[in-house]
Amino acid sequence: MKTILRGRSREVVIDTSGHVVIIGESINPTRRKKLVTTLQNNDFSYVLELAGSQIKASAEVLDVNVGFPGVDDVRLLPLAVQAINEKFDIPLCLDSPNPKAIEAALKTASGKCLINSVNGEEKSMNALIPIAKEYGAAIIALAMDDEGITHDPEKRLKVAEKILERAVKAGIKEEDVVVDPLAMAVSADPRACLVTLETIKLVHDKLGLNITQGASNISFGLPERDVLNAVHMTLSILNGLTCPIANPEKIAVTVRAADLILGRDDFAIRYVEIAH
């Protein structure tokens, strides 16, 4: 299954049989006070700095989130997207809980974007699936619905199936649905990662879709977070993860190593490239 995203001219193929594609997570005001301050001043220099450093570290898609308390994201998200598009030719993942902000950003974005995210709640599907169809965007299907977050992998699979069915019925291609199985903090629930890994495997085996996740969520509140994230990333890739949302500066070597070990990197070219 191939999900194709585009920048101005550059095309990125996320392939269930190909190498792992990193979606850079760093353009997000959470825990980045400098980003909040600069965005409040309509200054996108730090956004561009974060974009450039992630691309250099091997991100192939960039997640763009401008959310912080009091923000007018309907105005600000398109401006951030426009600033990135003018300087970099890279596909974008538009990250906002506000459908109006997503639509405003899609109007100004170059190429084909990924929407982060559509969940199984009726309100979310009704608002975002038509927007994705109208602007030719792919969507992330987040495995939660009106009943909240289940700890049963089979039920998470059913939520993903529901979103997929609604998207296809609306005219979105099956390959343009990327599933997020939900990665939760293992500090709060010792089985959280096992549930996520099993959900990844179910989606891979039964739906054959590309799979993403917020890769750093699992280590929240624990020491040596980079180690935990790397181990979980490796196990996730083994089970079918294809396009994690992560910080490439911290996880790229692990991703390339996993690809190499799984036979996706002839003569270790991609691994050597990033490891030097």
GISULGI-V634489 format. One line per field, one symbol per residue. burial: + if it has 24 or more other C-alpha atoms within 12 Angstrom, else -. Layout:
# GISULGI-V634489
burial->???
This chain:
# GISULGI-V634489
burial->++++++++---++++++++++++++++++-----++--++---+-+++-++++++-+++++++++++-----+++++++++++++--++++++++++++++++++++++++++++++++++--++-+++++++-+++++++++++---+++++-++++++++++-++----+++++++++++++++-----+++++++++++++--+++++++++++++------+-+++++++++++++++++++++++++++++++++---+-----++-----
